[in-house]
Amino acid sequence: MPLINTINHNNGFVKVWKIEETVDEILAELQVSDDDLQKVNSFKLVKRKLEFLCTRCLISEVIGVYPKISYLDSGKPILENSEYIISISHTNGFVAVAFTTNGVPGVDIEYPSDRVMKIAQRFISADEDLFIPVADNNKYYSLIWCIKEALYKLLDTEGVIFNEDLLCKPFVISNQGIVNTSVFVNDSTEYLNIHYLITPEYYLAYKI
């Protein structure tokens, strides 16, 4: 099965899975729990079935058993049968999971698209727009969206306004790197470094 990338850090790691299997192929190899099989059968879209199943394939590769995952009301996943704390993301054809045993992870994966141009005003602040080159604004917007989604998952806090509460410091985009961010929640400011990776097939942002 196509586990295509592993990124290791001191506090944990991120794994990326390329979805190439069919639903039937996964079900033939993965011992899916009865509850999860019922969920899979309830999904109408094949894409949703594959994302759900490949997420569990990836996690089972790491922990060695089929994962038991529950969800908070916010949608945050809890891995019940492992010491790992996880964050999950998926996009067209890919699944990413961040693992740590110390702290709270956040990960997001996005496929390259012009769609961010239509919603940029919802998540790009005026200060951020000042350092973004017009010629590369789609690439910057895509990465900043990915970074802020990873931050949002990490924070797991209601009422966060992306273009006010989650801000990226000026940076020059590369294929991989670190972006300094400032996060305003609960009347306080926190400064977090978010790692990123850009490939022809996806943008990946994570904090572990």
N, C-alpha and C positions, 0 to 999 in steps of 0.2 A: 504494500500500500504506500502511496506517495507522500511520505513525510519529507518535505523538501528543504527545510531550513531550521536550524537550531541556533539560537543566540544566547550565549552564556554570560552571566554577570555574577558578581559576588553574592548577591542576595537571592538569586534565582535564575530563571531562564525563560525564553519564549520559543515556542515551536509553531511552525507554519505548515499546514497540510494543504496540498493541492487536490481538489475534488475531481477525481477522474473515474471513480467507481459508479456503478449503478446501484440502486437501492437493493436489488436482489443479490448482487455480489456482496454487498456489505452484510446483509442479513445471513448469508451463507457462511460467513467467517466470524462474525461477531455474535457472542451470546448475549443478545439484548434482553433486558429484564422485561417481565410481563407488563409492568406499568409503562415503560418507555415504548414498548411495541404498540401499546394501545394509543399512546400519543402520536407515534409515527403514522399509524393508520388514520388518525383523525385529521392529519394535515392534508389539505387539498393539493398544494403545490409540491411537485417533485423536488424543486429547489429547496424548499423548507425541510423536506424529509432528509435530503442529503446533508444539509448543514447540521441538522440535529444528530444524525448518525455519525458523520465524520468527526464532529466534536468529540463524541464518545470514543471513537476509534483512536483519536489522537491521545486523549487522556488515558485510555487503557494501555496504550503503548508505554506511557510514563510510569503509571502506578502498578501495572502488572495484573490488574483485575478490572472487571467491568465497573465503571464509576457510578456511584450513587450521588446524584446532583439534585439539590433542592434550590428553591429560589426565594429570596426575600420579596416583599411587596414591590420594592423598587425594580425588581428584575435581576438584582445582583445574585450570581451563582454561588452556592456553597457546596463544596466537595466534602461529603459526609464520611466517606470511607478512606480518607487519606489525611496526612498532616499538611498537605499543600493547601495554600490559599490561592485561588485562581481568578483570572479574568478572561472572558471569552469574547471574541469578535469574529464575524464572518462577512464576506462580501462575495461578489460574483466569482465562484470557482475556488474560493480559498477560505480556510478557517485558521484562526490564530488563537493560541491560549498562552497566557502568562502564568508562571508558577513561582511561588515563593513560600518559604516557611517562616519568614520574618518580615512583617509589615503587610501592606495592602498593595496589590498590583493593579495596574490599569493598562489595557491594550486596545488598540483599534487598528483595523486593516481596511483599506478602501481601494477600489479599482480606479484607474485613471479615467476621468470623464470631465466633460465640460459642465456637468450639472451644477457644480459648486458656484459657477459664475452667476447663476440665477438666484442664489440664496446668500451670496457673500455678505450683503449688508446685515444679515442676521447674526453673523459670528465674527466678522472682521471689524475691529475698532478703528477709529480715525487715526490713532497713533500707529497702528500696525500698517495701515494703508500707506503711510508716509514712507516706509522703508521697502515696500514691495515694488520691484521694477515692473513697469507697465508691460513690458515685453514678455515677462515671465509670470504674470499675475495668476494665470490658471494653475501653474505648478505650485506657487506659494499658497494660494487659496486651498488647494487640495491637501497640501501637507498641514497647514494650520488647522483645517477642519479635522483632520485625522488626529493631530495633537490634542485638540480640545475635546474630542470624543474620548480619547484615552484618559484625560484629566477628569472628565465628567464621571466616567466609570470608577475611577480611583476614589473620587470624593464621595460618591453615592449620597448626594445631598439635593434636596428638592429646591426649586426656585432659582437655580443657577442661570444667569444670563451670559451667554457665551461672549458677546462683544463688550461686556462690562466687567464681569467677574473673572474671566479666564483670558489672560493677556500674554502674548509672546513678546519677548524682548527682541530688538533688531538682530537679524542673523542673515548670513549669506547661504543660500541653499546649496547642498551638495548631494551626492548619492547616499551618504550617511553622515550622521553627526548628532549633536546635542543642542537642544533649544532651551534657553532659560525662560522660565515662565513665572508670572506672579498670579496668585490665586486669592481672590477675596471671598471668604465665606465666614459666616458667623461673626461678623464685625472684626475680623482679623485678616492679616495678609500672610500668606506662606509662599516661599519661593522654591520652585521645583524644577529640576532638570529632566527633560524628556528626551529620550533617545529616539532616533528615527532611522529608517532605511527606505530607500526608494529603488524599486526595480521597474523594468518595463511592464510588469504585470500587476504590481500593487504598491501602495504606500503603507508603511507600517510605523506606528508610533507606540511607545511603551514606557512604563515606569515600573521597576521592580526593586 
